[in-house]
Amino acid sequence: MKITENENGYSASERQYLLYRFFLEHSNREQVVEPKQIEDFLAS
């Protein structure tokens, strides 16, 4: 199975890890993450 990279050069498992870290750092019970924030984070 070939692991492909997205336009930013991250593999699928790397993107999952980045999302995991993003949610740990930017969300909690009082702070909700908006979809636009996720899109902007992944685009950078």
CHARMM internal coordinates of N, CA and C (Angstrom, degrees):
IC EDIT
DIST 1 N 1 CA 1.4562
DIST 1 CA 1 C 1.5260
ANGL 1 N 1 CA 1 C 109.12
DIST 1 C 2 N 1.2942
ANGL 1 CA 1 C 2 N 116.16
DIHE 1 N 1 CA 1 C 2 N 127.45
DIST 2 N 2 CA 1.4552
ANGL 1 C 2 N 2 CA 121.28
DIHE 1 CA 1 C 2 N 2 CA -178.91
DIST 2 CA 2 C 1.5278
ANGL 2 N 2 CA 2 C 109.90
DIHE 1 C 2 N 2 CA 2 C -90.51
DIST 2 C 3 N 1.3268
ANGL 2 CA 2 C 3 N 115.48
DIHE 2 N 2 CA 2 C 3 N 132.78
DIST 3 N 3 CA 1.4625
ANGL 2 C 3 N 3 CA 120.91
DIHE 2 CA 2 C 3 N 3 CA 176.45
DIST 3 CA 3 C 1.5196
ANGL 3 N 3 CA 3 C 107.42
DIHE 2 C 3 N 3 CA 3 C -90.23
DIST 3 C 4 N 1.3054
ANGL 3 CA 3 C 4 N 115.96
DIHE 3 N 3 CA 3 C 4 N 121.84
DIST 4 N 4 CA 1.4578
ANGL 3 C 4 N 4 CA 119.80
DIHE 3 CA 3 C 4 N 4 CA -179.76
DIST 4 CA 4 C 1.5172
ANGL 4 N 4 CA 4 C 109.87
DIHE 3 C 4 N 4 CA 4 C -99.43
DIST 4 C 5 N 1.3094
ANGL 4 CA 4 C 5 N 115.33
DIHE 4 N 4 CA 4 C 5 N 155.84
DIST 5 N 5 CA 1.4507
ANGL 4 C 5 N 5 CA 121.70
DIHE 4 CA 4 C 5 N 5 CA 178.97
DIST 5 CA 5 C 1.5209
ANGL 5 N 5 CA 5 C 109.15
DIHE 4 C 5 N 5 CA 5 C -107.38
DIST 5 C 6 N 1.3268
ANGL 5 CA 5 C 6 N 115.19
DIHE 5 N 5 CA 5 C 6 N 151.69
DIST 6 N 6 CA 1.4528
ANGL 5 C 6 N 6 CA 119.08
DIHE 5 CA 5 C 6 N 6 CA 176.26
DIST 6 CA 6 C 1.5249
ANGL 6 N 6 CA 6 C 108.97
DIHE 5 C 6 N 6 CA 6 C -86.88
DIST 6 C 7 N 1.3096
ANGL 6 CA 6 C 7 N 118.15
DIHE 6 N 6 CA 6 C 7 N -171.94
DIST 7 N 7 CA 1.4595
ANGL 6 C 7 N 7 CA 121.98
DIHE 6 CA 6 C 7 N 7 CA -175.96
DIST 7 CA 7 C 1.5265
ANGL 7 N 7 CA 7 C 112.78
DIHE 6 C 7 N 7 CA 7 C -64.92
DIST 7 C 8 N 1.3387
ANGL 7 CA 7 C 8 N 118.24
DIHE 7 N 7 CA 7 C 8 N -20.68
DIST 8 N 8 CA 1.4605
ANGL 7 C 8 N 8 CA 120.74
DIHE 7 CA 7 C 8 N 8 CA 178.36
DIST 8 CA 8 C 1.5227
ANGL 8 N 8 CA 8 C 112.49
DIHE 7 C 8 N 8 CA 8 C -90.59
DIST 8 C 9 N 1.3197
ANGL 8 CA 8 C 9 N 117.42
DIHE 8 N 8 CA 8 C 9 N -3.54
DIST 9 N 9 CA 1.4454
ANGL 8 C 9 N 9 CA 120.90
DIHE 8 CA 8 C 9 N 9 CA 178.34
DIST 9 CA 9 C 1.5207
ANGL 9 N 9 CA 9 C 114.49
DIHE 8 C 9 N 9 CA 9 C 90.44
DIST 9 C 10 N 1.3235
ANGL 9 CA 9 C 10 N 118.10
DIHE 9 N 9 CA 9 C 10 N 9.05
DIST 10 N 10 CA 1.4599
ANGL 9 C 10 N 10 CA 121.95
DIHE 9 CA 9 C 10 N 10 CA -179.73
DIST 10 CA 10 C 1.5239
ANGL 10 N 10 CA 10 C 110.51
DIHE 9 C 10 N 10 CA 10 C -97.35
DIST 10 C 11 N 1.3117
ANGL 10 CA 10 C 11 N 116.50
DIHE 10 N 10 CA 10 C 11 N 139.19
DIST 11 N 11 CA 1.4601
ANGL 10 C 11 N 11 CA 120.17
DIHE 10 CA 10 C 11 N 11 CA 174.32
DIST 11 CA 11 C 1.5234
ANGL 11 N 11 CA 11 C 108.67
DIHE 10 C 11 N 11 CA 11 C -76.99
DIST 11 C 12 N 1.3192
ANGL 11 CA 11 C 12 N 116.36
DIHE 11 N 11 CA 11 C 12 N 171.50
DIST 12 N 12 CA 1.4693
ANGL 11 C 12 N 12 CA 120.81
DIHE 11 CA 11 C 12 N 12 CA -179.07
DIST 12 CA 12 C 1.5193
ANGL 12 N 12 CA 12 C 111.07
DIHE 11 C 12 N 12 CA 12 C -61.19
DIST 12 C 13 N 1.3203
ANGL 12 CA 12 C 13 N 118.11
DIHE 12 N 12 CA 12 C 13 N -41.51
DIST 13 N 13 CA 1.4672
ANGL 12 C 13 N 13 CA 119.93
DIHE 12 CA 12 C 13 N 13 CA -179.21
DIST 13 CA 13 C 1.5267
ANGL 13 N 13 CA 13 C 111.18
DIHE 12 C 13 N 13 CA 13 C -69.45
DIST 13 C 14 N 1.3271
ANGL 13 CA 13 C 14 N 117.88
DIHE 13 N 13 CA 13 C 14 N -33.33
DIST 14 N 14 CA 1.4645
ANGL 13 C 14 N 14 CA 120.53
DIHE 13 CA 13 C 14 N 14 CA 176.33
DIST 14 CA 14 C 1.5251
ANGL 14 N 14 CA 14 C 110.75
DIHE 13 C 14 N 14 CA 14 C -67.27
DIST 14 C 15 N 1.3200
ANGL 14 CA 14 C 15 N 116.22
DIHE 14 N 14 CA 14 C 15 N -39.55
DIST 15 N 15 CA 1.4715
ANGL 14 C 15 N 15 CA 119.72
DIHE 14 CA 14 C 15 N 15 CA 177.77
DIST 15 CA 15 C 1.5279
ANGL 15 N 15 CA 15 C 110.94
DIHE 14 C 15 N 15 CA 15 C -64.46
DIST 15 C 16 N 1.3149
ANGL 15 CA 15 C 16 N 117.09
DIHE 15 N 15 CA 15 C 16 N -39.06
DIST 16 N 16 CA 1.4666
ANGL 15 C 16 N 16 CA 120.13
DIHE 15 CA 15 C 16 N 16 CA 177.23
DIST 16 CA 16 C 1.5149
ANGL 16 N 16 CA 16 C 110.47
DIHE 15 C 16 N 16 CA 16 C -62.09
DIST 16 C 17 N 1.3205
ANGL 16 CA 16 C 17 N 117.11
DIHE 16 N 16 CA 16 C 17 N -43.21
DIST 17 N 17 CA 1.4594
ANGL 16 C 17 N 17 CA 120.67
DIHE 16 CA 16 C 17 N 17 CA 178.97
DIST 17 CA 17 C 1.5336
ANGL 17 N 17 CA 17 C 110.44
DIHE 16 C 17 N 17 CA 17 C -64.33
DIST 17 C 18 N 1.3242
ANGL 17 CA 17 C 18 N 117.53
DIHE 17 N 17 CA 17 C 18 N -43.05
DIST 18 N 18 CA 1.4616
ANGL 17 C 18 N 18 CA 120.64
DIHE 17 CA 17 C 18 N 18 CA 178.62
DIST 18 CA 18 C 1.5212
ANGL 18 N 18 CA 18 C 111.47
DIHE 17 C 18 N 18 CA 18 C -60.88
DIST 18 C 19 N 1.3306
ANGL 18 CA 18 C 19 N 116.84
DIHE 18 N 18 CA 18 C 19 N -41.32
DIST 19 N 19 CA 1.4673
ANGL 18 C 19 N 19 CA 120.16
DIHE 18 CA 18 C 19 N 19 CA 176.95
DIST 19 CA 19 C 1.5178
ANGL 19 N 19 CA 19 C 111.27
DIHE 18 C 19 N 19 CA 19 C -64.26
DIST 19 C 20 N 1.3191
ANGL 19 CA 19 C 20 N 116.80
DIHE 19 N 19 CA 19 C 20 N -41.84
DIST 20 N 20 CA 1.4548
ANGL 19 C 20 N 20 CA 121.58
DIHE 19 CA 19 C 20 N 20 CA 177.19
DIST 20 CA 20 C 1.5261
ANGL 20 N 20 CA 20 C 110.14
DIHE 19 C 20 N 20 CA 20 C -57.25
DIST 20 C 21 N 1.3410
ANGL 20 CA 20 C 21 N 117.26
DIHE 20 N 20 CA 20 C 21 N -49.40
DIST 21 N 21 CA 1.4642
ANGL 20 C 21 N 21 CA 121.39
DIHE 20 CA 20 C 21 N 21 CA 179.53
DIST 21 CA 21 C 1.5304
ANGL 21 N 21 CA 21 C 110.96
DIHE 20 C 21 N 21 CA 21 C -63.11
DIST 21 C 22 N 1.3312
ANGL 21 CA 21 C 22 N 117.15
DIHE 21 N 21 CA 21 C 22 N -39.37
DIST 22 N 22 CA 1.4619
ANGL 21 C 22 N 22 CA 121.12
DIHE 21 CA 21 C 22 N 22 CA 179.47
DIST 22 CA 22 C 1.5277
ANGL 22 N 22 CA 22 C 110.18
DIHE 21 C 22 N 22 CA 22 C -60.22
DIST 22 C 23 N 1.3273
ANGL 22 CA 22 C 23 N 116.88
DIHE 22 N 22 CA 22 C 23 N -47.22
DIST 23 N 23 CA 1.4607
ANGL 22 C 23 N 23 CA 119.64
DIHE 22 CA 22 C 23 N 23 CA -179.00
DIST 23 CA 23 C 1.5270
ANGL 23 N 23 CA 23 C 111.74
DIHE 22 C 23 N 23 CA 23 C -66.40
DIST 23 C 24 N 1.3130
ANGL 23 CA 23 C 24 N 117.90
DIHE 23 N 23 CA 23 C 24 N -36.62
DIST 24 N 24 CA 1.4640
ANGL 23 C 24 N 24 CA 120.52
DIHE 23 CA 23 C 24 N 24 CA 176.97
DIST 24 CA 24 C 1.5215
ANGL 24 N 24 CA 24 C 111.58
DIHE 23 C 24 N 24 CA 24 C -62.48
DIST 24 C 25 N 1.3049
ANGL 24 CA 24 C 25 N 116.49
DIHE 24 N 24 CA 24 C 25 N -40.24
DIST 25 N 25 CA 1.4566
ANGL 24 C 25 N 25 CA 121.32
DIHE 24 CA 24 C 25 N 25 CA -174.88
DIST 25 CA 25 C 1.5281
ANGL 25 N 25 CA 25 C 114.24
DIHE 24 C 25 N 25 CA 25 C -85.91
DIST 25 C 26 N 1.3339
ANGL 25 CA 25 C 26 N 117.82
DIHE 25 N 25 CA 25 C 26 N -25.74
DIST 26 N 26 CA 1.4633
ANGL 25 C 26 N 26 CA 119.89
DIHE 25 CA 25 C 26 N 26 CA -171.40
DIST 26 CA 26 C 1.5268
ANGL 26 N 26 CA 26 C 115.38
DIHE 25 C 26 N 26 CA 26 C -116.74
DIST 26 C 27 N 1.3064
ANGL 26 CA 26 C 27 N 118.81
DIHE 26 N 26 CA 26 C 27 N 3.05
DIST 27 N 27 CA 1.4641
ANGL 26 C 27 N 27 CA 118.77
DIHE 26 CA 26 C 27 N 27 CA -179.39
DIST 27 CA 27 C 1.5182
ANGL 27 N 27 CA 27 C 110.34
DIHE 26 C 27 N 27 CA 27 C -137.75
DIST 27 C 28 N 1.3222
ANGL 27 CA 27 C 28 N 113.84
DIHE 27 N 27 CA 27 C 28 N 155.73
DIST 28 N 28 CA 1.4554
ANGL 27 C 28 N 28 CA 123.04
DIHE 27 CA 27 C 28 N 28 CA 172.70
DIST 28 CA 28 C 1.5233
ANGL 28 N 28 CA 28 C 107.20
DIHE 27 C 28 N 28 CA 28 C -161.34
DIST 28 C 29 N 1.2954
ANGL 28 CA 28 C 29 N 117.56
DIHE 28 N 28 CA 28 C 29 N -167.99
DIST 29 N 29 CA 1.4752
ANGL 28 C 29 N 29 CA 119.71
DIHE 28 CA 28 C 29 N 29 CA -177.21
DIST 29 CA 29 C 1.5271
ANGL 29 N 29 CA 29 C 113.05
DIHE 28 C 29 N 29 CA 29 C -63.99
DIST 29 C 30 N 1.3235
ANGL 29 CA 29 C 30 N 117.22
DIHE 29 N 29 CA 29 C 30 N -29.07
DIST 30 N 30 CA 1.4655
ANGL 29 C 30 N 30 CA 120.74
DIHE 29 CA 29 C 30 N 30 CA -178.34
DIST 30 CA 30 C 1.5246
ANGL 30 N 30 CA 30 C 112.98
DIHE 29 C 30 N 30 CA 30 C -95.39
DIST 30 C 31 N 1.3123
ANGL 30 CA 30 C 31 N 117.26
DIHE 30 N 30 CA 30 C 31 N -23.43
DIST 31 N 31 CA 1.4680
ANGL 30 C 31 N 31 CA 121.58
DIHE 30 CA 30 C 31 N 31 CA -175.74
DIST 31 CA 31 C 1.5229
ANGL 31 N 31 CA 31 C 110.20
DIHE 30 C 31 N 31 CA 31 C -111.88
DIST 31 C 32 N 1.3124
ANGL 31 CA 31 C 32 N 115.25
DIHE 31 N 31 CA 31 C 32 N 115.78
DIST 32 N 32 CA 1.4612
ANGL 31 C 32 N 32 CA 121.59
DIHE 31 CA 31 C 32 N 32 CA -179.51
DIST 32 CA 32 C 1.5264
ANGL 32 N 32 CA 32 C 108.89
DIHE 31 C 32 N 32 CA 32 C -96.66
DIST 32 C 33 N 1.3149
ANGL 32 CA 32 C 33 N 116.32
DIHE 32 N 32 CA 32 C 33 N 140.20
DIST 33 N 33 CA 1.4626
ANGL 32 C 33 N 33 CA 121.46
DIHE 32 CA 32 C 33 N 33 CA 177.82
DIST 33 CA 33 C 1.5283
ANGL 33 N 33 CA 33 C 108.44
DIHE 32 C 33 N 33 CA 33 C -90.87
DIST 33 C 34 N 1.3185
ANGL 33 CA 33 C 34 N 114.88
DIHE 33 N 33 CA 33 C 34 N 129.49
DIST 34 N 34 CA 1.4566
ANGL 33 C 34 N 34 CA 121.11
DIHE 33 CA 33 C 34 N 34 CA 178.48
DIST 34 CA 34 C 1.5337
ANGL 34 N 34 CA 34 C 109.31
DIHE 33 C 34 N 34 CA 34 C -87.66
DIST 34 C 35 N 1.3300
ANGL 34 CA 34 C 35 N 117.68
DIHE 34 N 34 CA 34 C 35 N 150.29
DIST 35 N 35 CA 1.4682
ANGL 34 C 35 N 35 CA 120.31
DIHE 34 CA 34 C 35 N 35 CA 178.65
DIST 35 CA 35 C 1.5245
ANGL 35 N 35 CA 35 C 113.40
DIHE 34 C 35 N 35 CA 35 C -55.73
DIST 35 C 36 N 1.3288
ANGL 35 CA 35 C 36 N 117.78
DIHE 35 N 35 CA 35 C 36 N -36.34
DIST 36 N 36 CA 1.4657
ANGL 35 C 36 N 36 CA 121.36
DIHE 35 CA 35 C 36 N 36 CA 179.64
DIST 36 CA 36 C 1.5261
ANGL 36 N 36 CA 36 C 110.88
DIHE 35 C 36 N 36 CA 36 C -62.28
DIST 36 C 37 N 1.3363
ANGL 36 CA 36 C 37 N 117.87
DIHE 36 N 36 CA 36 C 37 N -36.91
DIST 37 N 37 CA 1.4616
ANGL 36 C 37 N 37 CA 121.40
DIHE 36 CA 36 C 37 N 37 CA 178.14
DIST 37 CA 37 C 1.5262
ANGL 37 N 37 CA 37 C 110.40
DIHE 36 C 37 N 37 CA 37 C -62.94
DIST 37 C 38 N 1.3164
ANGL 37 CA 37 C 38 N 116.98
DIHE 37 N 37 CA 37 C 38 N -39.93
DIST 38 N 38 CA 1.4635
ANGL 37 C 38 N 38 CA 121.63
DIHE 37 CA 37 C 38 N 38 CA 179.61
DIST 38 CA 38 C 1.5182
ANGL 38 N 38 CA 38 C 109.83
DIHE 37 C 38 N 38 CA 38 C -66.88
DIST 38 C 39 N 1.3244
ANGL 38 CA 38 C 39 N 116.30
DIHE 38 N 38 CA 38 C 39 N -45.05
DIST 39 N 39 CA 1.4726
ANGL 38 C 39 N 39 CA 120.28
DIHE 38 CA 38 C 39 N 39 CA 178.71
DIST 39 CA 39 C 1.5246
ANGL 39 N 39 CA 39 C 110.85
DIHE 38 C 39 N 39 CA 39 C -59.59
DIST 39 C 40 N 1.3269
ANGL 39 CA 39 C 40 N 117.05
DIHE 39 N 39 CA 39 C 40 N -45.20
DIST 40 N 40 CA 1.4519
ANGL 39 C 40 N 40 CA 120.42
DIHE 39 CA 39 C 40 N 40 CA 179.74
DIST 40 CA 40 C 1.5205
ANGL 40 N 40 CA 40 C 112.09
DIHE 39 C 40 N 40 CA 40 C -63.79
DIST 40 C 41 N 1.3106
ANGL 40 CA 40 C 41 N 116.45
DIHE 40 N 40 CA 40 C 41 N -39.88
DIST 41 N 41 CA 1.4674
ANGL 40 C 41 N 41 CA 120.97
DIHE 40 CA 40 C 41 N 41 CA 178.64
DIST 41 CA 41 C 1.5203
ANGL 41 N 41 CA 41 C 111.23
DIHE 40 C 41 N 41 CA 41 C -63.72
DIST 41 C 42 N 1.3175
ANGL 41 CA 41 C 42 N 117.24
DIHE 41 N 41 CA 41 C 42 N -45.37
DIST 42 N 42 CA 1.4562
ANGL 41 C 42 N 42 CA 120.13
DIHE 41 CA 41 C 42 N 42 CA -178.84
DIST 42 CA 42 C 1.5269
ANGL 42 N 42 CA 42 C 112.60
DIHE 41 C 42 N 42 CA 42 C -70.74
DIST 42 C 43 N 1.3156
ANGL 42 CA 42 C 43 N 116.93
DIHE 42 N 42 CA 42 C 43 N -26.44
DIST 43 N 43 CA 1.4641
ANGL 42 C 43 N 43 CA 120.93
DIHE 42 CA 42 C 43 N 43 CA 179.33
DIST 43 CA 43 C 1.5233
ANGL 43 N 43 CA 43 C 112.07
DIHE 42 C 43 N 43 CA 43 C -75.77
DIST 43 C 44 N 1.3218
ANGL 43 CA 43 C 44 N 117.03
DIHE 43 N 43 CA 43 C 44 N -22.33
DIST 44 N 44 CA 1.4765
ANGL 43 C 44 N 44 CA 118.96
DIHE 43 CA 43 C 44 N 44 CA -177.69
DIST 44 CA 44 C 1.4936
ANGL 44 N 44 CA 44 C 113.65
DIHE 43 C 44 N 44 CA 44 C -84.36
END
COOR INIT
IC SEED 1 N 1 CA 1 C
IC BUILD
